[in-house]
Amino acid sequence: MSLPPWRSLITRALHKNRSLVYSRYLQLATVRENGFPANRTVVFRGFLEDTNQLKFITDIRSEKAEQIVKQPAAEICWYFPNTREQFRITGKLTLVTANSHHNLQPARIKMWQELSDAARLQFVWPDSGKARVTTPEAFTPPAPDTIQPVENFCLLLLEPTKVDHLELRGEPQNRWVYYYNENQEWLTEAINP
């Protein structure tokens, strides 16, 4: 697989911003059933092996998961402060649940195994977005298995179809758009900032 030109730009931005722990945080927007956007911060977990798909995690019980099932279109917005760069990546999401995408189960399991104990523990907390559970032990459950993911753990993949890269440094600023066309090729166009 040949890497599209935007991949090296993201790799470089991650490297130059590595001193900032939050450089792996980005905003993910999905579409609610009523057509309004839903935006939240997620953590970039790398690229799925031998693909250009960006990896994230989520809980099947989340509103995000419900939205993705009904409408997989999404966009992320990722800002790197040290290099003053913004990437907006549009594409389709794939929700890899315990009972779907059998070919991606090894990636789902591997992702679970790579999580910190604290991150895994959140998947056995009470349902997100529901009325607050007041019993303290609800948020201090026994640690889940570190090898086999819990049922509600999902791997979330974003398959990019368009990447909009803006460099805020320079006069004038620089901006490029990368499109994935019907011939399965990435095309690059310099555009006005």
N, C-alpha and C positions, 0 to 999 in steps of 0.2 A: 504494500500500500504506500503510495506516495503521499507525503504530508502536504496539505494545502498551505499557502503562504502565511495565512493568519496564525497557524499553530506555533511557528517559531516566534512570532511577535508576542503571543501570550506567554510562552515559555520564558522569553527574555524579560517581560514585565514582572512575572512571578519572581524571577531571580533577582532583579534589581529592587524589588519591594520585599524581599524575604525577611528583612529586619522588622517588618510590620506584621504581627501575627494576624491581624484582620485583613491582610491582602488576599486571603483565600475566601473571604466573605463577599457575597454578591447578592443582588436582588433578583428574584425570580417572579415574574408576573404570569399568572394564568388567567383564564376567563371563567367568571362565575356563570351559573345557569341563566341569570338575568341579563347577561351580556356585559356586565361591569367587570373591570379588571380586579384581580386580587394579587397583591404584592407582598412579598416577605423576604427576609434574609435567609440564605442557605449557605452551606459550606461546600466549596469545590473539593471534590475527593479524587481528582485526577481524571485521566481519559481511560475509557474502556479499552483494553488491550486490542491492538490491531484495528482500531477505528478512530474516528474523530468525535465520538460521542463523549460528552462531559458527564461525569458521574456525581450524583448527589444521593442523599438518603431521605426517606420519609416514613411515616407511619400510615398504614392503610386506614386508620381511624381518623386521619386528618381531613379537613375540608379540602386541602390541596389535592389529595388522592381522589376524592369524589369529583372534583373539577376536571382533573386530567382524564378520567374515564370517559366523561361526557364530551370533552373538548381538549385534545392533546396539544393544540397550538400554544406556544409560549415564547417569552422573550426574557433574556437576562440582561442586566446592566451591571457592569463590573468596572469600578474605578480604582486606579492605582495612583496613590498620592505622590510617591517619590518620583515617578516618571511622568506624572500628570497626563495619564492616558485613560481613555474610556473605551470599553468594548461593549457593544450592544449585539447580542447574538440571538437571532430568531430561528426557530425550528419547531420540531415536534418532540413531545415527551413520550417516553415509554416507561410505564410503571411495571416493574418486575416484582410481582407478588409471590407468595409461597406457592400459589397454584397456577401461575401463568408463565409463559416464556420459558419452557423447560430447558431450552438451549442456553439460557442466561442464568440458570440456577447456580452454576459454579461461581460466576462473578458475584452474585448476590451473597452467597455463603462466604466468599473471600472478603467481601466488603465488611460483613458482620465481624469476621475474625480480626480485621484491621482496626476496628473501632476501639476507643478507650473503654475501660470499665464504666466510667461515668456516662458515656454516650449510650452504651448498651442498656444501662439501668433505666434511662428515660423511656425505653420501649415497654417497660413493665409498670410504669406509672399509670394512674387512672386516665381515662379517655380525655384527650386534649379538647379544649373548647366547651366542655360540659361544666355543670355547676361544681364549684370547688369542693373537693372532699376534705373534710375537716379532721379526719383521724390522721395523726402524724405518721403512723406506720405505713400509710398508703404510699408515701413518698420515700420510704426506706425498705422496699421489699427485698427479698433474697436476690442475690445476683443471678442473672440468667446464665445459661450455658454459654461459654465463650466460643464453642465450635459450631453448634447448630443455631441458626437464627430463630428468634421467636416468630410466631405465625404472622404478626402484624408488621414485621420489619420489611421494608421495600427498598430495592435499589431503584433509583430514578435516573434515567438517561435522557439527555438532550441531544438530538441529531440536528446539527446546524444546517440551515439552508441559506442563511445570509449573516454576514459579520460586518458590522459597521465600526471602524476603528478611527477614533479621533485623538490626535496628539494636541494637547492644549499648550504645549511649549512652542515658541516660534511666532514670528510675525510675518506673514499670516500663519495661523494654525494649519495643520495638515489633517486631511481626512480621506480615508479610502473605504470603499465598500467591496466586499467579496461575495459573489453570488454563486450558488451551486445550480448549474443549468440542467436542462433536460438530457444532455449528453453525459451527465455525471462528471462534469468538469467544473473546477473553480475558476471564475473569471474575476479580474480585479479592475476597479475603476477608481481613479482619483476624482474626488468631488469637492465642491466648495465647503468649507467648514460651517 
